[in-house]
Amino acid sequence: ATTPVLATNTVNGKPALRFDGVDDHFTLPSGFQDFTAGMSLYVVMRPSVLTNGFKIFALGNGAGAQNIGLGRAGQTAGFQFFNTNAGGEYSWFNTASGLTAGETSLISVHQDGGTAGNLSYAEVAKNGVALLGQTVFVPPVATRSLNYIAKTYWNEGMFQGDIAEIILYNRKLSSQENSAIQTYVANK
C-alpha cells in the first residue's frame, strides 16, 4: 500500500517512481555507516506539490539519532540539508530557493570528509549550480537502520511527485567524477 507507482514517460520521456504524498515511500536496508570520507548525493526529481517539510532522503535511526537528510525547508521554496552528531545535536542549512512544483531537476549534495562529530563544508546544488554551502557535522559512524526515500521521521508532509534516480556515495567525488555523473544523468 505504501509502494510508489512506476510511471512511464514522465521525466523527459523516461520512467520514474511516482509518490502520492500520502503514504508512498521506500524503506532502505540497514547500513550507510561511515561518511568520514565525505558524501556525494544526486537526486533526479520533479515534485508535483510542495508539501510542508517533505523529505526526499532520510538516513538514520529516528529523530535525532545519526541523521542525514535532504528535504524541503519548511514552507519555503528552498532545500534543507541536515545531519546530527553522536549526541543528537543537529546541524543544517536552508537554501533560499531551488524547489519549483512541476520542474525536473538534478539536486546534488556534496560534503567534505573529516572526523566524525567535527564540522566540514557541505553544498547543495541544482543542475550543477550551487545554491548554498555551509559547515555541518561530519555524521557519526553508526549503522543506520531507519532509512527512507520520500518519508520523514517527523510529523510533516510527505514527498509528492516523481523521483527518477538517486545515487549516493560515501565519499566526496572529485570534480571529474561529479562531471561524469552529471553527464550520465543528462544522457539518460
BAFI-3210 file (N, C-alpha, C; in Angstrom, 3 decimals, decimal comma, padded with zeros to 6 digits):
// residues 188
n [1|2|3|4|5|6|7|8|9|10|11|12|13|14|15|16|17|18|19|20|21|22|23|24|25|26|27|28|29|30|31|32|33|34|35|36|37|38|39|40|41|42|43|44|45|46|47|48|49|50|51|52|53|54|55|56|57|58|59|60|61|62|63|64|65|66|67|68|69|70|71|72|73|74|75|76|77|78|79|80|81|82|83|84|85|86|87|88|89|90|91|92|93|94|95|96|97|98|99|100|101|102|103|104|105|106|107|108|109|110|111|112|113|114|115|116|117|118|119|120|121|122|123|124|125|126|127|128|129|130|131|132|133|134|135|136|137|138|139|140|141|142|143|144|145|146|147|148|149|150|151|152|153|154|155|156|157|158|159|160|161|162|163|164|165|166|167|168|169|170|171|172|173|174|175|176|177|178|179|180|181|182|183|184|185|186|187|188]
n.u [000,825|002,095|003,832|005,405|004,256|005,348|005,852|005,600|007,292|007,686|009,706|011,352|010,638|011,360|011,053|009,875|009,621|006,562|005,382|002,730|002,326|000,876|001,248|003,173|006,429|009,877|011,555|014,801|017,546|019,374|022,469|024,711|026,922|029,500|030,583|032,876|034,720|033,449|030,608|028,579|025,669|023,057|020,043|017,457|014,621|011,109|008,993|005,493|003,765|004,458|004,729|004,650|007,776|008,653|010,594|013,136|015,041|016,190|018,366|019,143|018,447|015,932|014,294|016,687|018,795|021,672|021,267|021,006|019,905|017,809|015,589|012,605|012,791|010,904|008,151|009,129|010,625|012,967|015,690|016,538|019,388|020,562|022,105|023,145|025,155|026,939|025,747|023,178|022,710|021,693|022,853|022,433|021,443|019,576|018,573|017,763|016,181|015,207|013,354|010,666|007,395|006,504|008,797|011,554|014,639|018,169|019,358|022,025|024,163|027,111|029,516|032,383|034,916|035,973|036,678|034,417|031,777|033,095|033,156|032,427|032,522|029,575|027,569|024,705|023,406|021,754|021,070|023,800|024,561|025,577|023,554|023,729|026,164|027,484|029,019|028,580|027,906|030,196|028,842|028,210|029,907|027,968|025,593|022,875|019,485|016,876|015,996|015,012|013,350|011,550|010,132|009,608|010,903|009,429|006,368|005,407|004,743|004,531|006,677|005,537|005,347|007,665|010,476|013,311|015,878|018,323|021,511|024,091|027,135|029,632|031,660|033,263|032,996|035,404|035,963|036,024|034,738|032,241|031,424|031,211|029,024|026,991|026,953|026,207|023,600|022,365|022,545|020,990]
n.v [-001,207|001,168|001,535|003,306|004,184|002,926|005,085|005,620|007,353|009,954|011,735|013,699|011,937|009,500|006,709|006,978|006,874|007,374|009,163|009,381|011,323|010,814|008,270|006,846|005,514|004,458|002,003|001,665|-000,693|-001,543|000,033|002,224|003,448|004,878|008,065|009,521|009,997|011,806|012,804|012,274|013,012|012,475|013,423|012,932|014,580|015,506|017,396|017,377|018,702|021,030|020,029|020,772|020,716|018,232|015,227|014,108|012,286|010,330|009,234|007,289|006,665|007,278|010,259|012,650|010,856|009,855|011,112|011,911|014,004|015,229|017,610|019,609|022,967|023,684|025,678|026,977|027,801|026,507|024,142|021,903|020,747|018,439|017,073|015,016|014,979|012,565|012,969|013,707|016,332|018,798|019,899|022,117|023,611|025,932|026,441|029,345|029,061|026,904|024,856|024,028|023,400|020,878|021,056|019,443|018,424|018,057|017,470|017,965|017,027|017,692|016,812|017,546|015,335|014,237|014,158|012,285|014,015|016,441|019,552|019,989|021,222|021,514|021,408|022,337|021,833|022,726|021,346|021,442|023,977|025,827|026,266|026,864|026,699|025,467|024,866|021,757|019,032|016,288|013,249|010,803|007,615|004,935|002,251|002,713|002,244|003,009|004,003|006,010|006,804|009,505|009,763|010,910|011,381|012,892|014,713|015,736|016,879|014,522|013,539|014,404|013,494|012,841|010,692|009,988|008,988|008,120|008,564|007,648|008,233|007,238|009,037|012,116|013,017|013,559|016,515|015,729|013,236|014,087|015,610|013,526|012,087|014,027|014,178|011,557|011,498|013,501|012,377|010,158]
n.w [000,000|000,482|-001,557|-004,153|-007,481|-010,607|-013,085|-016,495|-019,160|-017,973|-016,741|-018,727|-020,799|-019,771|-017,441|-014,014|-010,428|-008,911|-006,263|-003,954|-001,978|000,261|001,629|000,302|000,030|000,181|002,023|002,957|003,238|006,289|007,206|005,625|006,996|007,368|006,811|006,895|004,929|003,448|001,399|-001,457|-003,024|-005,303|-006,810|-009,016|-009,630|-009,570|-008,035|-007,564|-005,947|-003,411|-000,472|003,034|004,576|003,472|003,077|000,973|001,192|003,796|006,178|009,020|012,518|013,446|014,775|015,589|015,826|014,612|012,080|008,584|006,124|003,429|002,261|001,969|003,025|005,456|004,761|002,615|-000,630|-000,717|-000,166|002,513|004,072|006,393|009,349|012,155|015,164|017,240|019,691|019,125|018,439|016,105|012,902|010,234|007,088|005,126|001,799|-000,120|-002,314|-005,069|-005,217|-007,265|-008,057|-010,342|-011,865|-013,296|-011,986|-011,263|-008,231|-006,070|-003,365|-001,750|000,552|002,418|003,727|007,032|010,581|012,474|014,007|014,057|012,166|008,679|005,317|003,388|000,427|-001,431|-004,632|-007,692|-010,741|-011,268|-010,439|-007,713|-004,841|-002,112|000,482|003,565|006,789|008,378|010,685|010,514|009,953|012,589|012,859|012,370|012,328|010,357|010,606|010,011|007,235|004,566|001,473|000,451|002,847|006,192|009,547|011,202|012,020|009,367|006,003|003,267|000,523|-002,660|-005,915|-008,612|-008,620|-010,294|-010,099|-007,657|-006,456|-004,351|-002,718|-000,396|-000,026|-000,899|-004,197|-006,807|-008,855|-011,535|-011,430|-010,510|-012,719|-014,564|-013,488|-013,787|-016,582|-017,186|-016,082|-017,618|-020,191|-019,833]
ca.u [000,000|002,934|004,792|005,120|003,896|006,282|005,176|006,421|007,282|007,387|010,803|011,995|010,327|011,873|010,238|010,212|008,718|005,616|004,984|001,424|002,276|000,044|001,983|004,171|007,842|010,719|012,408|016,091|018,116|020,322|023,831|025,046|027,607|030,657|030,691|034,044|035,398|032,555|029,384|028,051|024,289|022,423|018,628|016,705|013,264|010,137|007,873|004,258|003,213|005,461|004,154|005,459|008,839|008,842|011,962|013,428|016,028|016,456|019,118|019,328|017,806|014,821|014,546|017,803|019,698|022,568|020,532|021,473|018,675|017,586|014,165|012,154|012,988|009,606|007,179|009,819|010,968|014,341|016,041|017,232|020,286|020,804|022,613|023,333|026,371|026,657|024,893|021,838|022,603|021,518|023,442|021,672|021,296|018,463|018,775|016,669|015,357|015,589|012,200|009,549|006,476|006,423|010,085|012,516|015,990|019,167|019,783|023,183|024,744|028,489|030,072|033,771|035,157|036,547|036,486|033,014|031,445|033,643|032,433|033,002|031,727|028,619|026,955|023,560|023,388|020,650|021,534|025,214|024,799|025,483|022,514|024,291|027,010|027,853|029,589|027,674|028,632|030,526|027,972|028,878|029,973|026,923|024,689|021,588|018,512|015,604|016,443|013,840|013,186|010,235|009,461|010,231|010,770|008,634|005,002|005,465|004,190|005,286|007,046|004,577|005,933|008,433|011,913|013,795|017,130|019,102|022,848|024,752|028,490|030,088|032,856|033,049|033,561|036,253|035,233|035,892|033,688|030,991|031,064|030,780|027,659|026,074|026,834|025,418|022,179|021,898|022,380|019,940]
ca.v [000,000|002,359|001,477|004,235|003,615|003,170|005,860|005,658|008,573|011,073|012,689|013,798|010,740|008,315|006,309|007,457|006,416|008,434|009,105|010,020|012,375|010,372|007,265|006,173|005,710|003,271|001,744|001,139|-001,609|-001,006|000,262|003,641|003,646|005,742|009,176|010,328|010,371|012,745|012,278|012,849|012,556|013,008|013,063|013,466|014,639|016,502|017,443|017,891|019,591|021,311|019,860|021,332|019,950|016,864|014,719|013,320|011,289|010,352|008,115|007,448|005,739|008,021|011,678|012,979|009,718|009,579|011,523|012,619|014,160|016,277|017,817|020,986|023,816|024,164|026,067|027,831|027,201|026,060|022,827|021,820|019,620|018,372|015,850|015,117|014,380|011,384|013,373|014,049|017,745|018,999|020,971|022,184|024,900|026,024|027,288|030,304|028,683|025,652|023,974|024,521|022,306|020,549|021,224|018,357|018,929|017,222|018,073|017,260|017,454|017,242|017,178|017,158|014,373|014,748|013,328|012,263|014,967|017,750|020,217|020,049|022,013|020,820|022,308|021,853|022,423|022,363|021,286|021,793|025,341|025,857|027,071|027,348|025,776|025,849|023,754|020,911|017,938|015,034|012,313|009,751|006,289|004,139|001,549|003,410|001,184|003,591|004,747|006,178|007,718|010,150|009,654|011,691|010,885|013,872|014,912|016,714|016,352|013,513|013,944|014,081|013,760|011,791|010,561|009,119|008,333|008,567|007,981|008,061|007,756|007,521|009,867|013,248|012,734|014,583|017,330|014,926|012,245|014,828|015,909|012,271|011,803|014,952|013,755|010,311|011,835|014,266|011,441|009,197]
ca.w [000,000|000,546|-002,651|-005,240|-008,775|-011,701|-014,122|-017,704|-019,959|-017,082|-016,606|-020,044|-021,570|-019,079|-016,297|-012,671|-009,381|-008,537|-004,858|-003,856|-000,971|001,390|002,393|-000,530|000,356|000,169|003,167|002,516|004,232|007,268|006,731|005,470|008,264|007,529|005,872|007,265|003,678|002,790|000,813|-002,698|-003,225|-006,510|-006,896|-010,147|-009,058|-010,009|-007,102|-008,173|-004,923|-002,389|000,861|004,104|005,211|002,979|002,971|-000,210|001,557|005,239|006,730|010,451|013,446|014,020|015,005|016,464|016,006|013,480|010,894|007,404|005,367|002,448|002,029|001,812|004,202|005,950|003,742|001,648|-001,923|-000,608|000,362|003,787|004,284|007,834|009,953|013,599|015,702|018,064|020,807|018,652|018,093|014,667|012,103|008,996|006,421|004,183|000,625|-000,276|-003,464|-005,694|-005,410|-008,060|-008,383|-011,754|-012,534|-013,151|-011,749|-010,613|-006,975|-005,532|-002,091|-001,595|001,847|002,633|004,790|008,275|011,762|012,907|015,054|013,710|011,094|007,344|004,380|002,520|-000,544|-002,205|-005,969|-008,583|-012,130|-011,311|-009,958|-006,249|-004,210|-000,851|001,212|004,921|007,537|009,165|011,313|009,841|010,677|013,347|012,263|013,024|011,426|010,279|010,316|009,572|006,065|003,715|000,355|000,439|004,142|007,234|010,922|011,923|011,574|008,280|004,761|002,518|-000,825|-003,721|-007,221|-009,269|-008,411|-011,364|-009,743|-006,507|-006,425|-003,109|-002,473|000,961|-000,131|-001,789|-005,512|-007,415|-009,839|-012,759|-011,168|-010,454|-014,112|-015,192|-013,004|-014,433|-017,986|-017,171|-015,856|-018,774|-021,308|-019,531]
c.u [000,857|003,965|004,434|004,860|005,005|005,495|006,101|006,296|006,983|008,485|011,590|011,827|010,780|010,965|010,755|009,260|007,863|005,130|003,719|001,328|001,430|000,814|003,052|005,589|008,575|011,476|013,668|016,656|019,038|021,696|024,154|025,816|028,580|030,730|031,869|034,899|034,543|031,349|029,105|026,704|023,720|020,985|018,028|015,241|012,414|008,992|006,634|003,559|004,315|004,812|005,153|006,492|009,102|010,315|012,069|014,192|016,291|017,171|019,241|018,658|016,644|015,231|015,681|018,835|020,435|021,951|021,391|020,226|018,683|016,097|013,865|012,373|011,636|008,615|007,805|010,007|012,399|014,475|016,628|018,097|020,630|021,471|022,792|024,710|025,978|025,754|023,485|021,640|022,540|022,430|022,701|021,867|020,186|018,877|017,575|015,706|015,789|014,427|011,101|008,670|006,421|007,732|011,006|013,901|016,867|019,644|020,965|023,599|026,139|028,982|031,509|033,846|035,736|036,330|035,032|032,810|032,035|032,809|033,189|032,017|030,829|027,954|025,804|023,565|022,168|021,167|022,976|025,559|024,566|024,350|023,022|025,177|027,353|028,505|028,500|028,507|029,035|029,731|028,760|028,918|029,006|026,144|023,346|020,542|017,134|015,910|015,323|014,111|011,739|009,444|010,277|010,058|009,800|007,227|004,977|004,829|005,108|005,615|005,976|005,192|006,731|009,900|012,403|015,065|017,702|020,423|023,536|026,130|028,890|031,469|032,495|033,746|034,447|035,428|035,041|034,781|032,320|030,513|030,571|029,366|026,672|025,881|025,986|023,928|021,624|021,651|021,246|018,580]
c.v [001,254|002,405|002,488|003,492|003,911|003,853|005,950|007,020|009,815|012,127|012,684|012,519|009,444|007,962|006,900|006,808|007,589|008,185|009,933|011,141|012,029|009,380|006,542|006,530|004,396|003,202|001,080|000,221|-000,879|-000,857|001,727|004,132|004,805|006,791|010,075|010,690|011,347|012,056|013,009|012,196|013,252|012,509|013,736|013,412|015,708|016,481|017,983|018,869|019,809|021,242|020,313|020,332|018,557|016,505|013,888|012,080|011,417|009,073|008,349|006,353|006,410|009,453|011,872|011,888|009,396|009,975|012,169|012,782|015,330|016,388|019,289|021,731|024,409|024,425|026,937|027,108|026,681|024,646|022,974|020,568|019,619|017,059|016,072|014,583|013,202|011,704|013,767|015,525|017,886|020,083|020,943|023,547|024,778|026,889|028,216|029,900|027,314|024,730|024,679|023,329|022,130|020,652|020,043|018,946|017,852|017,997|017,268|017,875|016,858|017,731|016,675|016,120|015,042|013,752|013,418|013,206|016,346|018,354|020,086|020,767|021,117|021,856|021,611|022,596|021,926|022,459|021,789|023,186|025,378|026,770|027,686|026,265|026,341|024,655|023,073|019,788|016,873|013,982|011,257|008,445|005,409|003,384|002,250|002,400|001,699|004,555|004,791|007,049|008,192|009,969|010,417|011,014|011,751|013,974|016,060|016,097|015,330|014,063|013,487|014,483|012,576|011,853|009,543|008,386|008,964|007,809|008,536|007,418|008,120|008,167|011,049|012,947|013,884|015,386|016,566|013,880|012,908|015,170|014,662|011,891|012,730|014,614|012,506|010,630|012,569|013,340|010,469|009,853]
c.w [000,000|-000,578|-003,724|-006,548|-009,783|-012,814|-015,330|-018,376|-019,123|-017,031|-017,905|-020,856|-020,940|-017,908|-014,986|-011,686|-008,935|-007,116|-004,674|-002,835|000,235|002,249|001,582|-000,082|000,134|001,478|002,651|003,594|005,210|006,639|006,731|006,690|008,305|006,425|006,218|006,039|002,873|002,195|-000,492|-002,955|-004,445|-006,555|-008,128|-009,728|-009,730|-009,007|-007,816|-007,240|-003,896|-001,004|001,914|004,623|004,680|002,930|001,699|000,213|003,052|005,646|008,221|011,250|014,154|014,289|016,000|016,640|014,715|012,135|009,818|006,540|004,407|002,212|001,805|003,121|004,607|004,844|002,660|000,322|-001,911|-000,086|001,755|003,778|005,760|008,196|011,451|013,975|016,592|019,253|020,400|018,355|016,576|014,131|010,773|008,349|005,400|003,004|000,511|-001,382|-003,952|-005,981|-006,198|-008,407|-009,899|-012,519|-012,244|-012,957|-011,129|-009,390|-006,465|-004,204|-002,035|-000,239|001,931|003,743|006,021|009,394|012,205|014,084|014,841|012,587|009,773|006,431|003,538|001,618|-001,249|-003,537|-006,741|-010,012|-012,268|-010,822|-008,447|-005,793|-002,907|-000,263|002,572|005,602|008,356|009,783|010,300|010,614|011,456|012,553|013,043|011,969|011,490|009,813|009,915|008,430|005,032|002,493|000,423|001,730|005,181|008,591|011,725|011,339|010,569|007,047|004,123|001,130|-001,806|-005,052|-007,712|-008,864|-009,428|-010,971|-008,487|-006,549|-005,178|-003,027|-001,048|000,949|-001,022|-003,113|-005,980|-008,414|-011,147|-012,589|-011,123|-011,861|-014,833|-014,763|-013,694|-015,913|-018,087|-017,029|-017,061|-019,978|-021,087|-019,639]
res [a|t|t|p|v|l|a|t|n|t|v|n|g|k|p|a|l|r|f|d|g|v|d|d|h|f|t|l|p|s|g|f|q|d|f|t|a|g|m|s|l|y|v|v|m|r|p|s|v|l|t|n|g|f|k|i|f|a|l|g|n|g|a|g|a|q|n|i|g|l|g|r|a|g|q|t|a|g|f|q|f|f|n|t|n|a|g|g|e|y|s|w|f|n|t|a|s|g|l|t|a|g|e|t|s|l|i|s|v|h|q|d|g|g|t|a|g|n|l|s|y|a|e|v|a|k|n|g|v|a|l|l|g|q|t|v|f|v|p|p|v|a|t|r|s|l|n|y|i|a|k|t|y|w|n|e|g|m|f|q|g|d|i|a|e|i|i|l|y|n|r|k|l|s|s|q|e|n|s|a|i|q|t|y|v|a|n|k]
***
